[in-house]
Every structure is written in structure tokens, then in C-alpha cells.
Amino acid sequence: MAGESIKLGISISRDQIRFIEAEEWSGKLNIISVVQIAMPKSFDFSIIGDENLIPQFSSLIDKSLENFSDKISMARVCIDRRLALKKTFAADKNLSDEAIRKHIEWELEQALIAPRDEYNVGFEHVSLKSSKNDIVVFAAIRKALVLYIEGIFKKSRLSLESIDLDLFASIRALGQAYSDKLKGVSALVDLSTTGIGYTILVDGLYAISTEKSLAGDDKKVAFEDLPAGELASVINLELNQLVEYLEEELNISNLDRIFIGGDKAGRSIVSELHSLQLSASVDIVEPFNNVHRQLNIESQMLVDENAASFMSCFGMIL
């Protein structure tokens, strides 16, 4: 059909690989399939170089294609943000891209644990109209990891179109789902098996982010083992610290809204966190708010159980 295209987004987390198939016609999206499959082995730095695992991952991807249109030949993929070195800094509004690149290279000299030529580096320059400074975020990904992912797809029936971090894919999904509700200061809290990711947005644009693998520096315990009230206190403390940092850099103050996402998102945290952030609305993110869906029973069950876990995957088709 003229003007119609089929897209496949894939998110690879430590324990799960998720797929979303969508058709786009005249600029409108229709989600037609949602799939989740357990990984044969945790997807982290320990697998890089293990060529024996590549056919297993490739076979897993090919098996998933039974659920999708036979027109699909390419996929866009996002990976866990913790697989990259990421840093954010404030920049003068008149700073050139050349000057920004020089500063990034200086930052990399201080932070990289391997030679610079072993990394792919990209950055985003965010201009915030309401603030005195701009924001720059850069990410460095080991080339060995990129080559490993490319190797998986070379042995599958899919071509790899692009690789992104789940952080930026989730921001795109949030903008799609809440396009009219992101004015002011928003927080996206991602609860996953690898820890908690915190992202602050100003008028829907990236401002800062951080990740914590444990519940807190003084707690050697996974966050999912904490009571909801204690977990809310941990999240509240981290959000307040991020807002306090941005208060000086960007002239912002309180949070207006908080979105809870990730594969461990639960409604028990919503009321507890709202009691600590009375000026902010707190909600479980619903990434499919503004898109049409035509799903089979299995796909609908996955969405009903935890649509928030597909947020970054959805961002890869946008």
C-alpha cells in the first residue's frame, strides 16, 4: 500500500529481548505485535568475545520473526545505558560544536579505561530556552560491543539499521505518549533488573541522568527487595539531588511530574512517592497512550501486564 511502512524496534536488556512491530501509514502508527523473550545468558560485558553465543542470540531473533510480517528486513536496536560511558555537562549558549567536541575529548581522557580509538562516541547538544545554559550529553560505547551486536545480526535474517541507548529511546517514547504534558520539569524513573535509572527533562528535553545499581550507597541490597516506602525514600532523595544540581545550572526548582517505568515498575511505589513529592503528579508510564493498537491475545497480555517495560523498545520505532 502506498505510503505504508513496517517498522521493528528491539530492546536488549540484561535478561530480556523485546520486540515491537508497527505499521506507519500517512504518519500514523499502529502497533500490531509485541513480543518478549528471555535471553539465553545475561547480556553484559562478560559475553563480549564469546563467539559461541552469537548463533544462540541470532537464532533467538530469527525465531521471533515468526510473530511478525514477512516484509520486515531491518531492525533498530537499543541497549542498556549502563553498557556505555555517559556524562552530562552544562555549556554556554554560544559555545560552538567544535569547542564542545574538544571538551568531550578532554572528559574522555579522564574517564576512559581503554584507548580512545576503542570507543564510538556521540553527543547531543540540548538548547533550553528557559535556562541560562545549554546541556550537552555524550556517550562512549566500546567498539567491541558494537561489533558483537553487528555479528549477531549478520548471522540472523535481519539487517541492523541502528543502535541506540535505552535512555534516549525512552525519552522519545515519553514525548510521543505525553506530548502535551511535558511542560516544566519531569522525571523518568526506570526500575529494571540492573538498577534504577533517573532522568530529568525540562520541557520534554533531556537535562541530566544518572544510574544506581543498588538501592543506595549504604544499602547492599537490590531495590526490588525494599518495602515500597523505603524505595520511595531512596528515589525521592536521588531526584531531589538532581533537581538541586540543576537549580543552579538551569534555573529550575520543583518537579512537576514523575513517571515510573521499566520492567520492575509497580503501582505500590506511586502513592508512596507522591506522599514525598506533593507538588508533583506520579504515574506509571503508559507508552502506548497516543497510538492505535491491533494486538493478538498474547501481545495484549504483555501490554496489560507491564506496558512500561516496552518503553525503550517503542522509542526505537519513532
C-alpha positions in Angstrom: 0.0 0.0 0.0 1.4 3.4 -1.0 2.6 5.4 2.0 2.8 2.4 4.3 5.9 1.1 6.0 6.6 -1.7 8.6 9.0 -1.0 11.5 10.6 -3.3 14.0 12.1 -1.9 17.3 14.1 -4.2 19.5 15.3 -3.5 23.1 18.1 -5.7 24.6 18.2 -5.7 28.4 20.3 -7.9 30.6 17.7 -10.7 30.8 15.1 -10.0 28.1 14.9 -9.1 24.5 11.7 -7.2 23.5 10.2 -6.6 20.1 7.6 -4.1 18.8 6.2 -4.3 15.2 4.4 -1.3 14.0 3.0 -0.1 10.7 3.1 3.5 9.8 0.6 4.9 7.3 0.3 8.6 6.4 2.3 9.4 9.5 0.1 7.4 11.9 1.4 4.5 13.9 -0.4 1.2 14.5 1.2 -1.3 16.9 0.5 -4.8 15.6 2.8 -7.1 17.6 4.6 -7.1 20.9 6.9 -9.9 21.9 9.2 -10.7 24.9 11.7 -13.5 25.1 14.1 -14.4 27.9 17.8 -14.2 27.0 19.9 -17.4 26.9 22.5 -15.6 29.0 22.8 -12.2 30.7 23.7 -9.6 28.1 26.5 -7.7 29.7 30.3 -7.0 29.1 31.2 -10.6 30.1 29.8 -12.0 26.8 31.9 -9.8 24.5 34.3 -12.1 22.7 32.3 -15.2 23.3 31.7 -16.2 19.6 29.9 -19.4 20.7 26.9 -17.3 22.0 26.4 -15.4 18.8 24.5 -18.2 17.0 22.2 -18.5 20.1 21.3 -14.8 20.0 20.9 -14.9 16.2 18.6 -17.9 16.4 16.5 -16.2 19.1 16.0 -13.2 16.9 15.1 -15.4 13.9 12.6 -17.4 15.9 10.9 -14.2 17.0 10.3 -13.3 13.3 7.6 -15.9 13.2 5.4 -13.3 15.0 6.0 -10.5 12.5 5.2 -9.6 8.9 7.4 -11.3 6.3 8.1 -7.8 4.9 10.4 -6.9 7.9 14.0 -7.0 6.9 15.6 -4.4 9.2 15.5 -3.5 12.9 16.5 -0.6 15.2 18.0 -1.8 18.4 18.6 -0.2 21.8 20.8 -1.5 24.6 21.1 -0.9 28.4 22.5 2.6 29.1 24.9 1.0 31.6 26.8 -0.5 28.7 28.1 2.9 27.8 30.1 5.6 29.5 27.8 8.6 29.7 28.3 12.1 31.0 26.3 15.4 31.1 27.7 18.9 31.4 26.4 22.5 31.1 27.6 24.6 28.3 27.5 28.3 27.4 24.8 29.0 24.9 27.2 30.5 22.4 29.6 27.5 22.6 30.4 26.1 19.2 30.2 22.3 18.3 33.9 22.4 17.8 34.5 23.7 21.3 32.1 21.1 22.7 33.9 18.3 20.9 37.2 19.5 22.4 35.7 19.5 25.9 34.3 16.0 25.3 37.7 14.7 24.3 39.2 16.2 27.5 36.5 14.4 29.5 37.2 11.2 27.8 40.9 11.4 28.6 40.0 11.5 32.3 37.4 8.7 32.2 38.2 6.0 29.6 39.8 2.8 30.9 40.9 1.8 27.4 42.5 3.6 24.4 40.2 6.3 22.8 40.2 4.5 19.5 38.4 1.6 21.1 35.2 3.6 21.5 32.5 5.1 19.4 31.4 8.5 20.8 28.3 10.6 20.1 26.9 13.6 21.7 23.7 15.7 21.8 23.6 19.4 22.3 20.3 20.4 24.0 19.2 24.1 23.9 16.8 25.0 26.7 15.1 28.4 26.1 14.2 29.0 29.7 17.7 28.4 31.1 21.0 30.4 31.2 23.0 27.4 29.9 22.6 24.6 27.3 23.1 20.9 28.1 25.5 18.5 26.4 25.3 14.8 26.9 27.8 12.4 25.4 28.0 8.6 25.3 31.0 6.4 24.6 30.4 2.7 23.6 33.1 0.1 23.3 33.6 -0.7 19.6 33.9 -4.4 20.6 30.3 -4.3 21.9 29.0 -2.7 18.7 30.9 -5.3 16.6 29.5 -8.1 18.8 25.9 -6.9 18.2 26.6 -6.4 14.5 27.9 -10.0 14.4 24.6 -11.3 16.0 22.5 -9.6 13.3 24.9 -10.7 10.4 24.0 -14.3 11.3 20.3 -13.5 11.6 17.7 -12.8 8.9 17.5 -9.1 9.9 19.7 -6.2 9.0 20.8 -3.9 11.8 19.7 -0.4 10.9 20.9 1.5 14.1 22.0 1.1 17.7 20.9 3.5 20.5 20.8 3.6 24.3 17.6 2.8 26.0 17.8 6.1 27.8 17.3 8.2 24.6 14.8 5.7 23.2 12.7 6.1 26.3 12.8 9.9 26.1 11.4 9.7 22.5 8.6 7.3 23.7 7.7 9.6 26.6 7.5 12.6 24.2 5.1 10.6 21.9 2.9 9.4 24.8 2.7 12.7 26.7 3.4 15.3 24.1 1.1 17.8 25.7 2.1 17.1 29.3 5.8 17.7 29.5 5.9 21.5 30.0 8.1 22.3 33.0 10.3 19.7 34.9 9.6 16.0 34.6 11.4 12.9 35.9 11.5 9.5 34.4 12.5 6.8 36.9 13.4 3.5 35.3 13.2 0.4 37.6 15.0 -2.5 35.9 16.9 -5.7 36.8 20.1 -3.8 36.6 19.2 -0.9 38.9 17.4 2.4 38.9 17.8 5.0 36.1 16.9 8.6 36.8 16.3 11.2 34.0 15.3 14.8 34.4 13.6 16.5 31.5 12.9 20.3 31.0 10.0 21.0 28.7 10.4 17.4 27.4 14.1 17.8 26.6 17.0 15.9 28.3 18.6 17.8 31.2 20.5 15.2 33.2 20.5 11.5 34.1 22.2 9.0 36.4 22.0 5.3 37.3 22.3 3.5 40.6 22.8 -0.3 40.7 21.8 -0.7 44.3 19.1 0.9 46.5 21.7 3.3 47.9 25.3 3.7 48.8 24.7 2.4 52.3 22.4 -0.4 51.3 23.9 -3.6 49.8 20.5 -4.8 48.7 18.6 -4.9 45.4 16.0 -2.2 45.2 13.2 -4.7 44.5 13.7 -6.2 47.9 12.9 -3.0 49.7 9.5 -2.1 51.0 7.6 0.5 48.8 8.0 3.2 51.4 11.8 2.8 51.7 12.2 2.5 48.0 10.2 5.7 47.6 12.6 7.5 50.0 15.6 6.3 48.0 14.1 7.6 44.7 13.0 10.8 46.3 16.5 11.6 47.7 18.1 11.0 44.3 15.6 13.1 42.4 16.0 16.0 44.9 19.8 15.9 44.5 19.4 16.0 40.7 17.0 18.9 40.8 19.2 20.8 43.3 22.1 20.4 40.9 20.0 21.7 38.0 18.6 24.6 40.1 21.9 26.5 39.7 22.7 25.5 36.2 19.2 25.8 34.6 17.2 28.0 37.0 14.6 25.3 37.7 13.1 24.4 41.1 10.5 21.7 41.8 9.5 18.7 39.8 6.1 18.9 38.1 5.6 15.3 37.3 7.3 11.9 37.8 6.9 8.9 35.5 7.7 5.4 36.8 8.9 3.0 34.0 11.0 -0.1 33.5 10.4 -3.8 33.7 10.1 -3.6 37.5 7.6 -0.7 37.6 4.9 -1.3 40.2 1.9 0.7 41.3 2.8 0.3 45.0 5.5 2.9 44.6 3.2 5.6 43.2 1.3 6.6 46.3 4.4 6.4 48.5 6.4 8.6 46.2 3.6 11.1 45.8 3.5 11.5 49.6 7.1 12.7 49.4 6.7 14.8 46.3 3.3 16.6 47.0 3.8 19.2 44.3 4.3 16.6 41.5 2.0 14.1 39.9 3.3 10.5 40.0 2.2 7.9 37.4 3.2 4.6 35.9 4.2 5.5 32.3 1.9 4.3 29.6 4.0 4.4 26.4 1.1 3.5 24.0 -1.1 6.3 25.0 -1.3 8.0 21.6 -1.0 5.1 19.2 -3.5 2.7 17.8 -3.1 -1.0 18.6 -4.3 -4.1 16.9 -2.8 -6.9 19.0 -3.3 -10.6 19.4 -4.2 -12.0 22.8 -0.5 -12.8 23.7 0.7 -9.3 22.8 -2.2 -7.7 24.6 -1.4 -9.7 27.8 2.2 -8.4 27.7 0.9 -4.8 27.4 -1.6 -5.3 30.2 1.0 -6.8 32.5 3.6 -4.2 32.1 3.5 -1.8 29.1 6.2 0.3 30.8 8.8 -2.4 30.2 8.4 -1.8 26.4 9.0 1.9 26.6 12.5 2.0 25.1 11.6 -0.6 22.6 8.7 1.6 21.4 11.1 4.5 21.2 13.1 2.6 18.6 10.3 2.8 16.0 9.8 6.6 16.5 
